[in-house]
Amino acid sequence: MDNLTHLIWTEQYSVHASDTDYRSQGKLSFVLDMMQRAADSAVGGSGVSLEQMLEAGIGWMLITLELEFKRMPRPNDLLTIHTWSKGTKGALWQRDYRILDSSQIEIVTARSVWALVDIAKRKILRPSALPVKVEHYTGDSVGPIPQKVTIPPELSLVEAYRYQVRYSGLDSNSHLNNARYGELCTDTLSQKEWEQLELASFRISYLQEATFGEEMVILRTPITDQGMFVRGQSGETVFFEACLKFVL
């Protein structure tokens, strides 16, 4: 990294028991939540807080996110997360992440695409609508812009379970929090499957925001060499599509 490291936001997180699963490995939702908090802090550090954005009636909408795991976090890990705004392309913002353990060994990388939206009108806004100018960092890149998840038509989807959005899942925009979608995906797997699998990558495209009381059917495909695909939908409305790949 070059001498523009002031454009990289850095935070540290300790991994607690509540952040891990029955195998003593960090939950996907914990990693997603950590990334979300770091992104909020990074934008706040640029001069506009989440509260100011809500007062202005604007917010961030995560469109596609892709993570790659070298290993999952473990209990008592002290993690350092680095994130930076990589630039804009049209109305879309790109943000990258690197997560390191206490030995400064990289364990997770991530790429994401966001849009600024008018909360009331649900309209995507140009980057210039943000009340402060965000400086972008080009001294590092995790990789190209993540591609939208597309479920191969030859893979059959079957219902895993049904989920209804309740109070505990809502964020400050009254929508199902982005990190909770990780739980929706990992909950499609049985305990027996988890005993044989190690998560290698996760990619998700958010297609429709879910609000209080909405019920979605969570469907999944078999595990193939292309990964396991998950979809959340209600009738013709598709809320998200995701792909989980595993080290078998």
C-alpha positions in Angstrom: 0.0 0.0 0.0 1.2 3.5 -0.8 1.3 6.8 1.1 -2.4 7.4 0.7 -3.3 5.0 3.5 -5.3 7.7 5.2 -8.0 6.7 2.6 -8.1 3.2 4.1 -10.4 2.7 7.1 -9.1 0.3 9.7 -10.9 -1.2 12.7 -10.2 -4.1 15.0 -12.7 -6.7 16.3 -12.4 -9.5 18.9 -14.1 -12.7 18.1 -16.4 -13.8 21.0 -18.3 -17.0 21.6 -21.6 -15.5 20.3 -19.8 -14.8 17.0 -19.0 -18.5 16.4 -20.9 -21.6 15.6 -21.0 -25.1 17.3 -17.7 -25.9 15.5 -16.0 -22.9 17.1 -15.7 -21.2 13.7 -16.9 -17.6 13.0 -20.4 -17.4 11.5 -20.8 -15.9 8.0 -23.3 -13.4 9.5 -20.6 -12.2 11.9 -18.2 -11.5 9.1 -20.9 -9.7 7.1 -21.9 -7.6 10.2 -18.3 -6.7 10.8 -17.9 -5.5 7.2 -21.1 -3.5 7.4 -20.0 -1.7 10.5 -16.6 -0.9 9.0 -18.2 0.5 5.9 -20.6 2.7 8.0 -17.6 3.9 10.0 -15.6 4.6 6.9 -18.4 6.8 5.4 -18.8 8.5 8.8 -15.1 9.2 8.9 -15.4 10.9 5.5 -17.7 13.5 7.1 -21.2 12.3 6.9 -22.7 10.1 9.7 -25.5 7.5 9.3 -27.8 9.8 11.3 -27.1 12.7 8.9 -27.9 10.5 5.9 -31.2 9.3 7.5 -32.1 13.0 8.2 -31.4 13.8 4.5 -33.5 10.8 3.4 -30.7 9.0 1.7 -29.1 5.6 2.4 -26.9 2.9 1.0 -28.2 -0.1 -0.8 -25.9 -3.1 -1.1 -26.3 -4.7 -4.6 -23.7 -7.5 -4.8 -21.1 -8.8 -2.4 -18.4 -11.5 -2.8 -16.2 -12.9 -0.1 -13.3 -15.4 -0.3 -12.2 -17.2 2.9 -8.7 -18.5 3.5 -10.0 -19.6 6.9 -12.9 -18.7 9.1 -12.4 -16.5 12.2 -11.9 -18.4 15.5 -12.7 -17.6 19.1 -10.4 -15.0 20.7 -9.0 -13.9 17.3 -8.2 -10.2 17.2 -9.1 -9.3 13.6 -8.1 -6.1 11.7 -10.4 -5.1 8.9 -9.2 -2.7 6.2 -11.8 -1.2 3.8 -11.7 1.5 1.2 -13.9 3.1 -1.5 -12.4 1.9 -4.7 -14.3 4.3 -7.0 -17.6 4.8 -8.8 -18.9 3.6 -12.1 -22.0 5.4 -13.1 -24.3 5.3 -10.1 -22.5 2.4 -8.5 -19.8 2.5 -5.8 -17.2 -0.1 -5.3 -15.8 -1.0 -1.9 -13.0 -3.6 -1.1 -12.1 -5.3 2.2 -9.2 -7.2 3.6 -9.4 -9.0 7.0 -6.2 -10.0 8.8 -5.7 -12.0 12.0 -3.4 -11.0 14.9 -0.4 -12.3 13.0 -1.3 -10.0 10.1 -2.1 -13.0 8.0 -5.0 -12.3 5.6 -7.9 -14.6 6.2 -10.8 -12.9 4.3 -11.1 -10.7 1.2 -14.2 -9.1 -0.1 -15.5 -7.0 -3.0 -18.8 -5.1 -3.0 -21.0 -2.9 -5.1 -23.3 -0.3 -3.5 -25.8 2.4 -4.7 -26.9 5.6 -3.0 -30.7 5.7 -2.8 -33.5 8.1 -2.0 -35.2 6.2 0.9 -38.7 7.5 0.3 -38.7 7.2 -3.5 -36.6 4.0 -3.7 -34.7 5.8 -6.4 -30.9 5.3 -7.1 -29.0 8.5 -6.9 -25.9 9.7 -8.5 -22.7 9.8 -6.4 -22.9 13.6 -6.3 -26.0 13.4 -4.1 -23.8 12.5 -1.2 -23.3 15.7 0.8 -19.6 15.2 1.1 -16.9 14.2 -1.4 -15.5 10.8 -0.8 -11.9 10.3 -1.8 -11.2 6.9 -3.5 -8.2 4.7 -3.0 -6.6 3.0 -6.0 -3.4 1.8 -4.4 -4.9 -1.7 -3.8 -7.5 -3.9 -5.4 -9.0 -7.2 -4.2 -10.2 -7.9 -7.7 -12.7 -6.9 -10.4 -16.2 -5.8 -9.7 -18.2 -8.8 -8.4 -20.7 -10.2 -10.9 -24.4 -10.6 -10.1 -25.4 -14.2 -9.0 -27.0 -16.2 -11.7 -28.5 -19.6 -10.8 -27.7 -22.2 -13.5 -31.0 -23.3 -15.1 -30.0 -26.9 -14.9 -29.8 -26.9 -11.1 -33.1 -27.6 -9.4 -34.2 -25.5 -6.4 -36.1 -27.1 -3.5 -37.7 -25.5 -0.5 -35.4 -25.6 2.6 -37.7 -23.6 5.0 -39.7 -20.4 5.3 -38.7 -17.2 7.0 -40.7 -14.2 8.2 -39.1 -10.8 8.8 -39.5 -9.8 12.4 -38.2 -7.0 14.7 -34.9 -8.6 15.4 -33.9 -8.6 11.7 -34.6 -5.0 10.9 -32.0 -2.3 10.2 -32.3 1.5 10.6 -34.1 1.7 7.2 -36.8 -0.8 8.4 -35.5 -3.5 6.0 -34.0 -6.9 6.7 -30.4 -6.2 7.6 -27.9 -7.2 5.0 -25.9 -9.5 7.4 -29.0 -11.5 8.2 -29.1 -12.9 4.7 -25.9 -14.8 5.5 -27.9 -16.6 8.2 -30.7 -17.4 5.7 -28.2 -19.0 3.4 -26.2 -21.0 6.0 -29.4 -22.2 7.7 -30.3 -24.2 4.5 -27.6 -26.7 5.4 -28.1 -29.6 7.8 -25.7 -30.2 10.7 -24.5 -33.3 9.0 -23.6 -31.3 5.9 -21.7 -28.7 8.0 -19.6 -31.5 9.6 -18.3 -32.3 6.1 -18.0 -28.8 4.7 -15.8 -25.7 4.9 -17.0 -22.4 3.5 -14.6 -21.2 0.8 -16.5 -18.3 -0.8 -19.9 -16.5 -0.6 -21.5 -14.3 -3.2 -24.9 -12.6 -2.9 -27.0 -10.3 -5.0 -29.7 -8.3 -3.2 -32.7 -7.9 -5.6 -35.6 -6.7 -3.4 -35.6 -5.3 0.1 -37.6 -7.3 2.6 -39.8 -5.4 5.2 -41.5 -6.3 8.5 -43.9 -9.2 8.2 -42.9 -10.4 4.8 -42.5 -14.1 4.4 -40.1 -15.6 2.0 -39.5 -19.2 0.9 -35.8 -20.1 1.1 -34.8 -22.5 -1.6 -31.5 -24.2 -2.3 -29.9 -26.4 -4.9 -27.8 -29.5 -4.3 -24.1 -28.9 -3.7 -22.2 -29.1 -7.0 -18.8 -28.1 -8.3 -20.4 -24.8 -9.2 -21.4 -24.3 -5.6 -24.7 -24.3 -3.7 -27.2 -21.7 -4.8 -29.8 -20.2 -2.6 -32.8 -18.0 -3.4 -35.3 -16.2 -1.2 -38.6 -15.4 -2.8 -42.3 -14.7 -2.2 -44.5 -15.5 -5.2 -42.9 -13.8 -8.2 -40.8 -11.5 -6.0 -37.2 -12.6 -5.6 -35.5 -11.0 -2.7 -32.0 -12.4 -3.1 -29.9 -15.0 -4.9 -26.6 -16.3 -3.4 -23.9 -18.8 -4.2 -21.8 -20.7 -1.5 -18.8 -22.6 -2.5 -17.1 -25.1 -0.1 -13.9 -26.9 0.4 -15.2 -30.5 0.4 
